[in-house]
Amino acid sequence: MTKYTFTEKKDTRSGFGAGLHELGKKNPNVVTLCADLTGSLKMDAFKKDFPERFFQVGIAEANMMGLAAGMTIGGKIPFTGTFANFSTGRVYDQIRQSIAYSGKNVKICASHAGLTLGEDGATHQILEDIGMMKMLPGMTVIVPCDHNQTKQATLALGDHVGPAYLRFGRPSWPIFIAPDRPFTIGKADKMIEGKDVTIFACGHMVWQAIEAEAKLAEKGISVELINIHTIKPLDVEAILASVQKTKCAVTCEEHQINGGLGDSVAQVLSRFAPAPLEMVAVNDSFGESGTPTQLLKKYGLGPENIIDAVQRVLKRK
């Protein structure tokens, strides 16, 4: 049985910064735009080594999206950087009209997503962004699970053609993905093989699911854990292959229960292979201030909540 452990914790936003800096070395067409949050987005190294390709637009996120769209016309590959709330909710019209509608090759990179933003509170903890972005035609949506996978996803976006949304976070989080583990946009990553129930997870919730799987194994429950790092395009084949084997599933995400990963999986199952499904997510609520761990527990996103969801769905098989 596959076991995942960690020896280090590091924020996923630092994985983005490392990947961005590496892309800067590889591709002279990669440019970056930041809305006054260079340090928070870990864009410092890129700014230092490639100052002529770094554009500080200030607290003008809508303008940043318009500038990025325009840069693609000249063959540049713009990576925009700000908090997830300001990357989506504040500028949705500009993304829809200037980037998505015309299929511009802009990479919208969003840090401080979800509840684990922590003490900054509800006004910054956007929990609707996955749904907002996946609904835009042609938009790729990626939610990596740790520092290493965020770096891999950033590098992959350098070669990807078309608009994309990359969602990552602020807190120090276990690193459990090997740096050389294969990463392909749109291809789910089966992390643990099992037969009783499938857990689909993304982002920080993959580690929560790993912890839940270990406790469920002690109870004799065999979990198949799949990391759905790409919400769109969704790996329908992987979802169906797993659920047709296990006959039930649980989804886990740091997002509203409406509109995110759970909804995407539910659509697939309802269309092609109906099966019992439980969703671990924020239940139609705004967040609040607190530490990441406190908030995950209060809003029902802890390993124990995943275990409860597994036990409920097993009774429905």
Number of C-alpha atoms within 10 A of each C-alpha: 7 6 10 14 12 10 7 10 14 16 20 32 27 25 25 31 24 23 25 25 24 16 21 21 12 12 13 12 17 20 25 25 26 24 22 17 18 18 12 17 27 21 24 18 17 23 21 11 13 17 13 10 17 20 18 16 16 13 14 15 23 19 15 24 26 16 17 26 27 18 18 17 11 9 11 20 27 26 25 24 29 24 24 29 21 20 27 26 15 14 18 18 14 19 25 17 13 18 27 22 15 14 18 24 26 28 28 25 25 25 26 26 27 30 32 25 26 24 15 16 17 17 11 21 25 26 28 23 25 28 20 14 25 22 13 17 12 19 23 26 27 29 27 30 27 29 30 24 27 31 23 22 23 26 21 15 25 21 11 16 14 18 24 26 26 24 28 30 31 22 19 17 18 19 22 21 18 10 13 9 10 11 18 12 20 18 20 21 19 15 16 19 15 19 15 19 26 27 30 28 27 25 28 24 26 25 23 21 30 23 18 21 24 16 15 18 13 9 9 9 18 19 24 22 24 23 24 31 30 24 26 24 15 22 19 16 11 15 20 18 11 23 23 14 14 20 21 25 30 26 29 32 28 27 28 24 22 18 18 24 30 25 16 18 23 19 13 17 21 11 8 10 15 16 17 19 25 22 25 27 26 23 13 12 12 16 23 18 18 17 16 18 14 15 20 23 13 13 19 16 25 23 23 17 21 28 18 14 20 28 16 15 19 20 9 12 14
